[in-house]
Amino acid sequence: MPTIMPIRDMRNTSALSELAHKKQEPIFITKNGYSDLVVMSAEYFERFARENRIDQAIFEAEQEFAETGEAVDAEVAFSELEKKYFG
């Protein structure tokens, strides 16, 4: 169940920070009954961003395959990655 709290509760920043670190999930902040902000711990944000980059790379690979219909041999792909990242 997501954590939802009114914006007035953000006055107690220490408690908000503690909750974000304890829950390790987004906290949705409402203003006048409507969604306004999302607060999360830095650790959770970094994990979220890393997963998003992986999801984006998979999406791009699927799009490329859908457009070209070409698959790349795994040995060729790993060889190119090794050259790119390890010289």
N, C-alpha and C positions, 0 to 999 in steps of 0.2 A: 504494500500500500504506500503510495507516495506521501511524502511529508509536505503539507501545505500550511503556510502561516501568513498572517497579515503583515503588511509592511511595518506597522507600528512595533512589532516584536523584534525588529532589527536594531532597536535601540540598545538592546543588551548584546553587544557584539561578541563578548566572550562566550556567552551561552550558545549563540548561533554557530560560532567556530567549533565549539566542543561538539555540538550536535552534528555538524557536517563531517567532522572527523570520525565520530562514533558510527554514524549511519553508513558512510561511504556510498552515498547516493545523492542525487540532486534534491535540493529543497526548493519548492516552488513558493514564491512570494507573491501575494495578491495585493492589489491596490483597488479600493472601492469595489471589491468582490470579483475583480478580473485578474487574470494572470498578468504579472508585470515583470518579474525577474526570476532568475534561477541562480541559486548559490550552491557551490560544491567545494570540497576540499581540493587543494592543489594536487594531491596524490590521485584523487578520483578523476580530476580533469585530465591529468597526463595519461592515465590509463584509457580514458574515453577517447582522447585525441589519437593515441597509438592505434586503438582498435578502428577508429574512423579512417586512418591512413591505410590500414590493411584492407578494410572494406572498399575504399576508393580504388586501390590498386587492383583488387579482384574485379570490380565493376569495369574498370578501364580495359583489363585483359579480355573480359567477356565481350565488351563492345568491339574491340579490335578483331577478335575472332569472328564475331557476327558480320563485320564489314568485309573482312578479307577471306574468311573461311580457311585461313592457313594456320596450321599448328606448327610449333617450333619443336624440333627434336630436343629432348631433355639434355643430352650431352652437349649440344651446341649452345643451348641457353646457359648451362652452368659454366661452360668454357668462357662465354662472353662476360658473364657476371664475375668470374674469377679474374679475368683480365682487367675489367673495369675497376674492381675494388681492391685487388691485391697486386696489380701491376704486371 
